[in-house]
Every structure is written in C-alpha cells, then in structure tokens.
C-alpha cells in the first residue's frame, strides 16, 4: 500500500560475480520482468552495485501502482544486447526498462552495446531508463557509453537517448538530471 510499501534498503556495496550475472540474465531478466512490475521502494542508500553484466536492465519495470520508487543507487557495469531476433517492443536501459514510477538520485555508469542486422519491432534504448511514462526522473545521471555497433534496417520505431530512450512528455518529466557519456552510431541505417 502507499502507507506501508514493500521496502528494500541496501546496507553495503554489492560486487556482482559472473555467476550472479548469469542467473540475472537467464532466469531473473530484471526485477519486475514476469508481468509483475516492481511496486515498492528500492533504496540504494547511497551504495553501488558494481560488476553488472547482463542483456537486461536491473529493473525490467517499475510501476506507480500503488508506489514504485528506485532511489539513491549507483549502478556500474555493462549491458550487451543483440536485437536481431526480438519479438515485441524491447526496452533497453541500464537501471530501468519501463518506468511508470519515480527514479530519484540514481546514477548509472553502465556501458550499453547494441547489435542487430534487422529490427522488425519497436526499440527504445536509454542510458538510465529506456521508456518513461506516468512518472519522473530527478537528480539522476548517466555517465556510460551507448554504442550501436552496426547498421541495420528497420520497419519499426527506434528511439535512442542518453538518459532516457523515450519519454512520454504528456505524463512524465525529467528534472535536475544529466548525461555525460557518449552515444555512438556505427554503420549505415535504413528504414524499410
């Protein structure tokens, strides 16, 4: 409930191992992946999760029903994702894939590498959050690099941004947040 939300609070830095990352990528696929968005409070308590190496974000989806807050967290690592065989809309962000909640004082140092030959479904790629709607991002930053490795042909929508890939400006906003990393597009791109 709003009055008594589920709360997770870190008490120290976490250094992930290769085994941790394998489980994350193959089984968990991001907090809130299984159709049940994260609807509590995740307080990083100013600590860092380092060594993150995955194909998916830390949080797949954060909802605002009844409350969804990720705050005071730094994430360091890398995401590498091949989008050639995706089905459905894909959201690639380091901290959050889809955010309908509040992202406060979160900082990502995660490098994101995207590869694909052909993309037939919609894609949103953002350094911190891939897709923001019905929520906000405040006092946060992205300091990693996003690299789209090779050119591709697409018949769908492809959104690419530093802090966020796509923000629904009618229902969401970003304040006091910045991006100091780089976005590289390599190769040729065509719309089919």
N, C-alpha and C positions, 0 to 999 in steps of 0.2 A: 504494500500500500504506500501511498505518498507519505503518510505519517510514520510508517515503520518499514522502510525499504530494505531489501537484502543488501548488505554492505560487505565488500571485500576490501581490506586495507593491507597493503604491503608493509612489512616490518624491516625489510632489508633489500639490498640489491639482489637481482637474480641473474646468474650467468647460465644460459641455456647450453646444453650439450648437443652433439649430433643426434643422440638417441631421443632427446626431448623434441628436437625439431622434426625427426622422422614421424614420431607419434602425432605431433601437431599437424603436419601436412597430410598424413594418410588417414588419420582417424578423427581428430577434432575438427580440423578445417576452419578454425576460428570460433571464438565464443559467440554463441547465437546462430550457429550455422543450420541447425536441424529444423528450422521453421519456428523456433522459439527465440526471438531476439533477447538480448541482454536487457533486463528491465530493473536493474538495481543500481548501486553506486559502487564503482571501482575507484578506489583512492590509492594512487601510486605512492602517496605520502612522500613525494619528492625523491623517490628511488628510481633506479634504472633497471630495465630488463635488457640485457646485452646478449650477443651471440644469436639473435633471432635470425633463422634462415629457413624460409618457407616459400610456398607458392600462394599463400593466402594471408590475409591480414590477421592481426592479433584478435580483433573483434570483427566477426563477419557482419553482425547487425546490432545496433543499439537503438532501442525504441524509447518513446516517451510515454508509454502506457504501462503502468502509471508513472514511472520515473526511470530515466536512463541517463546516467552520468558517468563519464570517464574523466578523471581529473588527476593533476599533479603527478604525471608519469612521463618518463623519458624512455624511448624505445630505440635500440641500436642494433643494426644487422643488415640483412639483405633479403629481398624477395625476387625470385626469378620465375617468370610465368610465360609459357608458350600458349598463345591464344588460338592456334590453328584449328583445334578441334572442339571449341567451346560450343555449348548449346545454351540458349537463353542469354539474357543480359548478364554481363560479367562486370563486377566492380572490384578493381584492384587498388587498394590503398594500404599503407603500412599499418596504421593504427586501427582504422575502421573502414570496412567496405561500404556499408549503408548506415548513415546516421540520421535518426529522427530525434535524437536526444541532445545532450549537452556535452561538449568536449571543451574542457577548461584546463588551462595551464599544462597542456600536453606538448611534448617535443619529440620529433622523430628525426633520427639520423640514419634512417634505413635507405639504402640504395635499392632502386627498383629497376629490373631489366625485363623488358617485354620483347617477345619474338613472335612472329606469325608470318605465314605466306599469304593466306586469305582469311578474312574475317567476314562472317556472314551474320553475326548477331551484334547488338549494341554493346559497346565497351566504354567504361569510364575509368580513367586512371588518374589518381591524385596522390601526391606525396604523403599527406597526412590522412585524408579521407577521400574516398572515391566519389561518393554521392551524398550530398547533404540536402535534406528536406525536412520540414517541420522541426527544426532545431537550430542550434547555433554552435559556432566555434569561437572561443575567446581566449586571448592571452596565450596563444599557441604558436608553434613554429615547425617548419620543415627545413632541414639542412642537408638532406641527402641529394642524390643524383637520380634522375629518371632517364633511362636510355631505352629508346625503341630501336632495336638492333638492325632490323632490315625492313625494306619497303614491303608494302602489302597492298592488295586490292581489297576494297570493302564495298559492300552494298548496304551497309548499315551505318549507324552513327558512331563516331569515335571521338570521345572527349578526353582531353589531356590537359592537366593543370599542375602547377607546383604544389600548392597547399591542398587544393581540392580539385577533383576532376570535373565535377558538375555540381552547381549549387542552384537549387530552385529559389530564386530571389524573391518569389512571392510569399514563401513560407519559411525561409531560413536566412540567416545572416552570419557574417564573419566580422569580428571586431578585434582590434589590437593584436593581429596575428600577421606573421610574415613568412616568406620563403627566401632562403639564401642559397639554396642549392642550384643545380642546373637541370635543364631539360634538353636532351639530345634526340633529334630525329635523324636517323641514318638511312640512306637509300631513297628509292622513289616510291611515291604513294599514288594510288589511283582509285577513283570512285567508279564502281561498276553498276 
